[in-house]
Amino acid sequence: MALCGDDHAKLVARINRIEGQVRGLKKMVEQDRDCMQVLKQVAAASGALRSLGAVILEDHLKGCVATAIKTHDHEGDVIGQVVDIFNKFSK
């Protein structure tokens, strides 16, 4: 199953920013930077990943899941998958 949203360019841009944050973290560790500075950047990167996941999940719910429910096309399976992924996000 493909990604549900239409604006893949925005997703790629977000991923590129996250990738930059992670490269920055690596550089901070290599430079032996202060623990608190590194931890703040870890929190920022983690938040950016959570935000990306939320956008993709929202697109999935509005697209794939809504279509499966409307057409009765394995909606039980799709809802179960959403519950599983939601549980992973909430840990």
N, C-alpha and C positions, 0 to 999 in steps of 0.2 A: 504494500500500500504506500502510495506517495504522500509527501507532505500535503496538508490540507490548504494552507493559506496560499494566496496569490503572490504575495510580495516577498519572494525569496531573496531579493537583493537586500532588503532591510535585515533579514535574518543573517545573511552573510556578513553584512556590515557589523552587526552586533558580535558575531563570532570573531571577526577580525579584531575588534576592540578587546574582547576577552583574551584572545591570543596574545595581544600586546601586553595586557596586564600580567599574564603568566610569564612572558619573557622578562618583563620588568621585575617580577618576583625572583626569578632565577638570578638575574643580575644583582639584586639586592643581597641575596644569600652569598653569591660569589664575592661580593664586596664586603661581606661580614658586617652588614648594616645592623642597626639597633633592632632588637627583638620586637619592640612595640610598633615600630614603623613597618616591619615585615608583616606582623599580625594584622595591622590595619589594611594592608594591601591584600592579604589573604581574604579578609572579610569582604573587601570590595569585589574581588574576583568571584567569590562565592555568591555574593548577592547578584552580580551580573549573570552568572549561570542560572541561578534560581529564576531571575526575571526572564531570561531567554526561554527557559522551560515553561514558564507560565504563559508566555505568548504562544508557543507552539501548542500547548495543551488547549488554550482557548480556541485557536484555529481548528484543532482536531474536534473539539466538542461542537463548534458551530458548523463544521463541514461534515466530516466523516461520520461522527456519532449521530448527528441530527438526520443525515440521510439514511443511515441504517435503521433508525427508529421509524422514520416515515415510511420506508419501504419494507419494514419487517425483515430486513436482510441480516440475519445473525445478530440482531440487536442485543441479545443476552450475552453473546461472546464479546461484543464491542464494549458493552457496559462493564463487564467483568474486567476487561483489559484496562479500562479507565480507572476503575477502583484500584487495581493493582498498582498502576503507575502513580496514582494519587497517594497511595500509602507509601511509596518510595520517596515521594517528594516531601511528605510530612515527617520524615525521620530526621 
